[in-house]
Amino acid sequence: MDLLNRIEKRDSDVELVVFDLTSSSTVDFGAAQMLEKLEEKLDSRGIDLRFAGAESEVVQMFETTGLAANVGGVRPEESIDDVIDRWRTERSSS
């Protein structure tokens, strides 16, 4: 995957990847499965995956597949800044 290659080439450590889904009003089951595999690969490298801007239908798909639970929850139309703030809060409290 191109994303994983880009992460490996960075000079600094990556702790969080946020996908902005504001332009993706739907996500089908196949895409959700692909994102689950990506989450597993990132997790094995100690990198968290989060989603911003997800519409309610996308949130439901992620909840149905279990992906939402694996990525700290997905909230409808949550902004990138709010996702990052929530992630920082979760990290500081654990």
N, C-alpha and C positions, 0 to 999 in steps of 0.2 A: 504494500500500500504506500502510496505517495506520502501520506501524512506521517506514517511511521518513519520513513526515510528522512523526511524533513526534521522530525524531532531528533533523530539520531545525529544529524549533522549540526545541530545547534551547539554553540559554545557553552551555553548555560543550561542548567537543569530545567526540565519542564515538569510542573506539578499538576497543571490543570489544562484541559482542553475544553472549550465551550463552543458548541455548534449553535449558530443563530438560525432558527427555523422560521423566521418571520415570513419568508417567501415560500415556505412549504406548508400549504394548508392541509395536506394529507401525507401520510406515510403508510405504505402498504406493508403487509406482513413480511415480505422478502427484505424490504429495506430495514425493517425493525430487527430482523435476524442478523443482517449485516452489521448493524450498529451494535448489537449484542456481542458479536465476535470482536469488533473493534474495542468495545469496552473491556473485554477479557484480556486482549493484548495490551491495552494501555495499563490496566490494573496490574498485570504481571511485571510491568516496568515501574510501578509505583506512581502512575499518573491517573488522576481522576478525570472522568468525563461528565460533563453537564450539558444541559440543553436550555436555551433561552428562546423566547418568542414562539413557543409551541401553542398551537390552537387546541381547543378542547378535544377535538377528534384525535389529534396526535397524542395528547396526554393519555386518552383512553387506550389507544393502541399500545403505548409504552407500559401502561399499567397491566393490560391483558397479557402481554408477553413476559412481564416480570422485569423488563428493562428499567422501568421507573424506580423500582426498589434498589436495583444495583447501582444507580447513579445518584442516590441521595434524594430521590423524588423529582418529579417534573411538575411545575406549576403552570397553569394556563397563562400565556402571554407575559411571563416574567421577563423583565429586561436583563440584558447582559450584566449591567452593573449590579442588579439585585441578585443574580445568580452567583456572581463572584463574591459579593458581600456575605451571602448565606453560606457559601463554601468556606470562606475565611472564618466565620463564626463557628461552623461545625468543626473545623480543624483546631481552633483554639480551645474548644471545650472538650476535646478528646485527648 
